[in-house]
Amino acid sequence: MTAVQSRDAALDRIGDGDTVGIGGFVAVGIPEHLLEGLGERYAERGSPGDLTLYHPAAEGDRQGRGLSHLVQDGMLERTIASHWGFTPDLMEWIVEGEIEAYNLPFGVMDHLLRDTAAGKPGTITHVGLGTFADPRQEGAKANDVTDEDIVELVTLDGEEYLFYHSVPIDVAILRGTTADENGNVTMEREALESNVLAMAQAAHNSGGTVIVQVERVTETGTLDPKEVVIPGVLVDAVVEAPASHHPQTYAEPYSPAYSGEIRPPADDGSSEAAELDVRKIIARRAAMELSPDSVINLGVGVPERIPEVAAEGGISDEITQTVESGPVGGSASGGISFGTATGHEALVSSTQQFDFYDGGGLDFGFLGMAQIDAEGNVNVSRFGSQLPGCGGFINITQNAEQVVFCGTLTTGDFDISAGDGELSIDRDGDMPKFRESVEQITFSGEYARRIDQPVTYVTERAVFELREEGLTLTEIAPGVDLEADVLEKLECVPAVADDVAEMDARLFDADPFDLTDAVN
């Protein structure tokens, strides 16, 4: 029988040099009580140290919670993760070379857990080909002190794949809602199941330890077996957490809408439409790419505006939103609660969601773009001293049937407005996004051309497509000068289509833009 233990007794199971898997997704479902206790233990005792962290998402809040408890001299030897955007202190250590670090695609990390649990030597996948994860580029190594190769290029039946080595987990630190005395764990008040089952199985089958933080403990035999997400045979220790250290997300103690307990009332259409700005213009034009009954994934930033313009344009019923963390349908949340959703129709594990994505289940991926070059490559993962990482970006962009990148042409302190069907640029941004070369390849234009994937790059003043010759300008906004306002603002030199079209004037009008004709 699994013992319900004190936090200290459970943490005694973690030793120096262990590989520790951390559950949760960004700021959602984080085992805060255990992580805080682990950090306090090291500060007092100097142990356990030299840990390897295996954490598929950036488990933190940018304010010192989550993995930030573990950023102490000597405590960490390496990190294997998909994203560090919510753990800036850990990111800084990686950039400065204080610890070893690997940046793997989120879906690959989830599938590695499952394959490790199955006793396989690793994961073979096309995900990451042509990107920085490819050993012909950086091999997913995030800094110069990281030298071990954990990604190989292999050929099967004449096709290239990447082979990511398995990572045995010594200790898994997870969380759920309710545990019984045998260690069976349910997640009825959690917003996500994330990858907790795959991580628990990976740790258990590696001969490791599984520790689960829960909100409450109940008598054996009282849990519905169909509700158990982590079977007790996998669990070594259960720790009850105080409510202060078991919030559903770092933004909300508990939202019944996130857990699916309630469904918020649908928008009756009476809410006032957001003012027209460059982000709304980009979202409108991006939404024009949609086709009926589209299954989509939305990245953060400008893509988050697409549901808004879809509602105004009368096509909300033509899209089904999904999030890589597991929600299917409903409305995806943004900000610190990214990963959650309200009104969703189903909730699967992130491991299963990436199965769906990697196999081609997504019709459209709408993603942001920070740097773009003439080959159509996109960088969202590394900018000088900033190393947010790729997250699920590579899985999504390499596998969606069509990819639409969304972002302004320049960045900085610009003053751009629209009205009466035209765009007006009073002051342009001083930093170009379209570069001679990107700092890191998170999306490979060459790979997209090889698999004949349609790719569109939408800005407020111009639209580009990825064609055989590379990045190609295909549309320009009314009121904008092609040379002065577009081409001279690019560091790279794109191809220019012979039949450059004018962007639809309705995009630049404050009145609602009916998208039904564009989609149907």
Secondary structure, 3 states (H helix, E strand, C coil): CCEECCHHHHHCCCCCCCEEEECCECCECCCHHHHHHHHHHHHHHCCCCCEEEEECCCCCCCCCCHHHHHCCCCCEEEEEECCCCCCHHHHHHHHCCCCEEEECCHHHHHHHHHHHHCCCCEEEECCCCCCCCCCCCCCCECCCCCCCCCEEEEEECCEEEEEEECCCCCEEEEECCEEECCCCEECCCCCCCCCHHHHHHHHHHCCCEEEEEECEEECCCCCCHHHEEECHHHCCEEEECCHHHCCCECCCCCCHHHHCCCCCCCCCCCCCCCCCCHHHHHHHHHHCCCCCCEEEEECCCHHHHHHHHHHHCCCHHHEEEECCCCEECCEECCHHHCCCEECCCEECCHHHHHHHHHCCCCCEEEEECCEECCCCCEECCCECCECCCCCCHHHHHHHCCEEEEECCCEECCCEEEEECCEEEEEECCCEECECCCCCCCCECHHHHHHCCCCEEEECCCEEEEEECCEEEEEEECCCCCHHHHHHHHCCCCCEEEEEEEECCHHHHCCCCCCCHHHHC
